[in-house]
């Protein structure tokens, strides 16, 4: 079985990125936030409503007892400036999340101490996400988008100041299980980037994957893990929002 701890002890693939990163534009991902500890970016998240952020449990479980140090920055492409910063009040882990089962039920909610201020209908920098409907799964070969502030180059993980976006294609879950030793269950899906291009890694966990960009796009998953940080060409794993939609809605109330 592949464990996240074991994978994280591997050395990142050298000279990972051959093509330039693609900067995100204002309005591409208006639901995306930077979850921060002591002002430093830790992982990505998705705005559900004025007081709730959706992310992966692997991001929040280590911070559940340190909420006084945690904040969320929204409305900015820059993870260290701009937009608005609000404190975090509470972390709610998925009821069935088990840290010993690395990828199963990997989602959590963050409750904010202050309301997010949404844009008026004519602007698109801050908006709640449209989530995938119950039980929905992406189609094989479908093109999707994700974004973040982390990548690997020359064998080193780097945090970039401005959000970058990545286009991926949905790949067969059974084939993906060949890479992840059978751990990709029905609550997950896999996607991969074209060879020799930038892909999400490490500090991008928790970030949303969507059917496109802009306010009409639907957020279908959360970036959970990728061996491509350590093994070039490996697909990334995403928590499927559709498969957990009922539980997410119930906990978000």
N, C-alpha and C positions, 0 to 999 in steps of 0.2 A: 504494500500500500504506500502511495506517495503521501508523505506528510508535509504540511507547509513548513514546519520547522526544518525538516531535512532539506527541502528545496531551497529555503532561504540561506542555508549554509553553503550552497554551491556558488561558484564564481560566475558573475554575469558574463554573457557572451561578448567577446571583444568586437570592436568596430561594428556595432549592431546596426547603425542607421546609415544607409547609403544615400537616401533621398532627403531633401530638406523637410523639416517639420512644417505643418500647415497651421498657421495661427487661426484661432477661432475669431469670428467677427461678433460685434455687439448684436445681441438678439438671436444668435445661433442656439444658445442653450440657456434661456432665461430662467429655467428652473434649477440650474446647477449652483451649488455652493461649495465653499471651502470650509471644512471642519478643522478647527485649529486648537492647539494646546499651547498656552503661554504665547499666543500670537504667531505660532508656527504651524504651517499647513501639515495636516496629518492624513487626510483622505477626502474624497468627494462625497457629495450628497445631493438629494433631490427634494425640492420644495413640494410638499403635499398640500399644505394650507398655511394660513398665517402663523401658526404656532408649531408646525410639525415638519421635520426633515426625515426622509427615508435614506438609509445607508445600509452597509453590511455590518453584521454583528462582529465580524473579525476586526472591524475598525474600532468599535465602541467598547468591546468587552474589557479591554485593558484600561479604559478611562472611566469606567462606571462609578468609581468611588472618588473621582477627582473633578467633578462637574464644575466646581468653583473656578477651575483653571481653563475651562473650555468656552469657546465662542464659535460662532458661524459668521462668515463673511459672505454676503450676497450682493448681487447687482454690480459685480466687477469682474473683468477678465483677468485682473491682476490678483494673485493670491496674497499679496502683502500690502496692498493699498487700494483706495477707492471703494466705492459701494458703501455698504453699511455693515457694521459689526454688532451682533447681538449676543448676549450671554445665553448659555445653555442651562436649563433648569433640571432636566431629568432625562435619563436614558432608559428605554424600554427594549429589552432583548426579545427576539422572536420566542414565543413560548416553547417551541420544540428545538431551539438551537442547542447543540451540544458541542462544546469546544473540541472534544475528542473525535468527533465526526467532522472533519475539516470543512466540508462544503455543504452539508445538509442544513436546510432551513437557515441559510446565512443572510439574515436581514434584521434590522433593528430600527427603532424610531427614536428621534431626538425631539424632546419638547423644549421650546424656547421660552425664555423669561419675558420676552417682549414680542409683540406682533411684527411680522414682516409687512412692510408697506409696499403694496403692489402698484404697478404702473397703471395709468389710465388706459383705456382701450386703444389709444392711438400710438402707444409706445410699447416696446417689446423687450426691455432689459430685465424685468423682474416679473415672473408669472408662475403660478402653480402648474405642475405637470399634469398632462393628460395621461393616465395610466392604462396599460393594456387591460382589456376586459378579462373576466374570470376564465381560467383554463386556456387562455390564448397562448400559442407558441409561434415563434417566427418560422418562416418557410425556408427550406434548404436552399442555399444560394442567395437568399435575400440580402441586400445591401443595407447595413445599419451604421450608425454613427455613435461614437463616444468621444469623450474629451478629458483632459486632465493637465497636470503640471509636472509630470515626471516621465523620464525616459532613460534609456541606457545608450551610452556612446563611449567608444574606446574602453569598454569593459567597466565603466563606472556609472552608478545611478546618479542622475542629476535632477535637481528641482529647478524648473524654469519659472520665471516670474509671470509670464503671460500664458493664458490657457491655450493649449494646442488641441486640435481635433484630429480624429482618426476614422477612416472609413474601413469597415470590416465586412466580411461575408459570412453568413451562417453556414456552418459545416455540420456534417452528419454526427449526431451524438454518439452513435455506436462506434464510429471510427475514432472519435475524440476519446472514448473510453480506452482505446488502445494506448493512448498517451498517458492517461490518468488512472490506469489500472482498475477500471471498473467503478470509479467513484462519481461519475457523472450520472446522477439519478434523474428522475422525471421532473424534479424541481429546478433543473439547471439546463442551460443550452450552451453551445460552443460557437465561437466565431474566430476567424483568423484574418490577418492583414495580408496584402500581397507581399511577396518576398522582397527583402532588402528595403523595406519602408518602415517608418516609425510606427511603434505600437505602444499601447498603454502598459504601465509597469508600476509595481510597488505602491508609491504614494497616490496612485490613481484609483485604488480600491474604493468601492462604495459609489463611484461615479456612475451616472446613468448611461444606458445605451438606448438609443431611440431610433425610430423609423426614418428620421430625417432631422432637419434643423428648423428652428423657428417655432412659434407657438402652436402651429397645427400638427406638429410631430407628436407621436405617441411614445412614451417611455415604456419599454418592454422588459428591461432588465437592469441589474446592478453588476458592475465589474467586481468579480470575486477573487480570481487568481489567474496567473498565467506563467507557465513554465518558459514562455518565450523570453522572459527576462534572463533565463539561464540556458535555454536550449532553442536556438534559432529555428523558426518555422513552426513551433508548437502553437496550437490554438489556445485561446483564452477561455476561461469558464465564467459564465454569468448566471446569477440567480434570476430565475424567471418570475417576473412580477405576476403574470397571469396565474401561475400555479399557486401563488400565496395571496392572491388578491383578497379573498374573504377574510383571512387572518389579519392582513394589513389594515383593511377597512375597519375591522372590529377593534383593533388595538389603537387606531388613530382617533377614535371617537373621544 
